[in-house]
Amino acid sequence: MENLIPALRESIFKDSLADGVASIAEVGIDSIMSEGLLKDLPIIDLFLSASRTLKAIHERNLLKNTALFLDAVNSQKIDDKKIQAYKKKLSNEKTAERELGRVIVLLNQYVDNIKAQMLGKLFCQYIDRDYSWDKFCELSDILNRLFLDDMPFLYSILGSEGRQAIYHIYKIPYNIKRLESIGLVELFGDYSRFGDRLLLSENMFAELTDNGLLFADVGSGLFKDTIQPQESFEKQSG
């Protein structure tokens, strides 16, 4: 970690990455290793120098995630003043250790490489939209617990009429419940009065929370064919 933090600090927003490889995801990890692509990035060169063959799956995965993260960061449009301000912020060693250290730990955990790209987008939003560090930590924790297979359901809600999906109370997909459990979806229903009792309607409504909308934005372009009109309640119950 002692060498990783300075190397990552030197690699973020590096011009050579923006002007060089168009998409690290298309190049592939083997090209990075065999052809020396991106070796001018300190963090990539550090990985390559540590083990030229990179036989360990763990090392290959961390290298690929780091490259994808940097690609996502440098692909986003951020005001140059904010970039320079953040670079100045990283000159503080404690800040760099706290913020970039967390990024490295997260990249090391991801099995799904697409999460590295999503983290890069979240990181840019943290810089560009002036999120608090606590907010970024909250969002990165949600990303860590997110099942990527649930993302189509998130986009399905987004593509529904009024951005609300309707489910029978006993036929709510477990994917929706998982999205609710991490705060990306809110489920609610209507109540009707029956004598002295309030009864919950058989129809439950699902809509995206503010964080859900943010994740829909972060996942944009990374998930194909995911924005689909939600099936009507009649089709689900029929």
N, C-alpha and C positions, 0 to 999 in steps of 0.2 A: 504493500500500500504506500510505503514511503516514496517509491519512485513513480507509482502510477498517477498520483494526484498532480504533480508538476507536469507530467507528460500529457495528461488529459487537458490540463489548463492551457498548455501551449497548442493543443490540437483544435480546440473549439473555435469556430468561426475563422478557420484558417483559409485564406484565399485560394490556395492551391487545390483544396478539395472542391470548392465551388466551381473552379474553372477546369477541373480535371475530369474525373469519372462522373458520368451523368447519373448513373444509378448503381450503387454498390450491390444492391440486391440482384441486378442483372449480371454483374461481373462474376460473382461467386467467390467463395473463400479460397478455392484452389488457385485461382488467378492471382489473388492477393499474395499468396505464399510463393508460388512458383515464379511469377513474373515480377515480384517486388513492387506491385502497384501500391500506392499510398505510403511507401516507405519513408517519404519525407515528413509524414505526420509522426511526431514523437511517440504518441501512444501506440501506434501500429508498429513502428520500428522497435519499440521496447518488447512487444510480444514476439516479434520475429526473431529478435536477438536472443531472447530467453530460450527458444527452442526452434531451431531452423526447420525441423521436420513437423513439429506440432502434431505429434501422433496422439496425444491425449485428447479425448473428446472434450473434456472440460476446457482445455486451452483453446481449441478450435471454436467452441461455442462462444466463449467470452470474446475472442477476437472478432468473430462475425457480428456479435451483438454490438460491440463497441463501434465497428465500422458503420453499421446500419444507423446507430444512434447519431454519429457524427454527420452522416449523409442527411438524415432528417433535419438535424439542427441547421446545417448549412443550406438546406433547400428552402427554408422558411424566410419570408420577407420581414425583417425587423429593422426598425429605424436605427441608423448607424450610431446615433447619439446614445441610444439605449445599450447597444452592443459595447461601445467604448466604456460606458458607465459600469457595465457588468464586469468587463475585463479589469477595470480599476478595483472593483469590489473584490475580485479574486486575488488581488495582490496581497490581501490579508490572509496569512497562512491558516488561521483558525477558520475563517469563512470558507476557504478552498477545501480544507479538510472536511468540514461539515457538509457542504453542498456537493462537491464532486465525489467525495468519499461515499455518500449515499448513492449517487448515480452508479458508481462502479459496483457497489454491492448488489444493487438491483439488476444491473446488466448481467452479473454473474449468476443470478438466480433464474433468469428467464430460459425456459426450454423452447417456448414459441418465439422465434426471432422477430415476428411482427410486433411483439410488445416493445422491443428495443426502438423500433420506429415510432411507435405511439409515445414512448417515454420522451423521445427527442422532440416531438411536437408539444408535449406538455411542458417540457423544459423551456422551449421557446415562448410559449404562452406565459410562463412564469416571468420571463424577462420582459416580454413585450407588453403584457397587460398589467404588469405591476402586481401580480399575486403576492400574498405574503408567503414566506417560506413554509409556514404551517399549512397553508392551503395546498402548496405543491406536495408536501408530505402526505396530506390526506388523499390527493388525487393519485399519487404514485402508489399508495397503499391499495386503493381501489383497483388500479391496473394490475397489481400483483395478484389480487384475488379474483380477477375477472376471468371467466371461461370464454374463450374466443368464439366457441360455438353458439354463445348466447347473443352475439352481436347482430345476427340477422333478425332476431326478435326485436331488438332495440330499433333497428331501422324499419321494421314492419310497423311498429307503433308510430314512428315518425311519419310514415307514409299513409297512415290511416286518416280517414275523414276527421277533421278537427284535431288531428294528432292525438286521438284517443282510440284505443282498441277495446273491444267489448268481449268479455269471456263469461261463460256460465260459471257460477261460483264453484262448481265441482269439477270444472274442466279447464282450470287455469294451468297452462304448461309450466312444468318445473323450471324451464329456462326463465320464464317471467318472474317466478318466485325467487330465483337466484339473483336476478337483476335487482329485484326489490331489496334483497338482503344486503346488497352492497351500496344501496342508495341511489341507483340509477333510474329506477322505476317506482312510481307510486300507484298503489292499488286502492280503490275506494268504491263504495256502492251506495245506492239509494235506500232509504228506509221508508216503510209504510206502516201506518198505525192499524192494528187489529185489536179492537177493544182497548184494553189498557196496556197492550204490548206493542213494542216497536219491532217490526220484522225487517231483516235485511233482504233487499231485492235479490233475485236469482242472478241478475246481471252485475258483473263487476267491471269497472272501467280501469284501464291502465294508461298512464301517461308518463312522459319522461320528466324527471326532476331537472333542476338547473345543471346538476352534474351529469345527468343523462344526456342532455343536449350538448354539453361540452364534449363528452366522449363520442357522440355521434359526429361532431366536427373533427375530433382527433383521428377517428377511424376513417374519415372520408378519403377515398382513393386507395385505401388499403384492403377494403373488402369489396368483392365484386358481386353484382346482382343481389344486393341486400336490401335495397329500398323497394319494397313491394307493398301494394295495398293490402291491408289486413283483411283476412277473410271475414265475411259477415257472420254475425252471431247465428243466423239461421243455418249457414253451412256447417258451422262447428257443432251445432246441436242436432243437425239433421241426420 
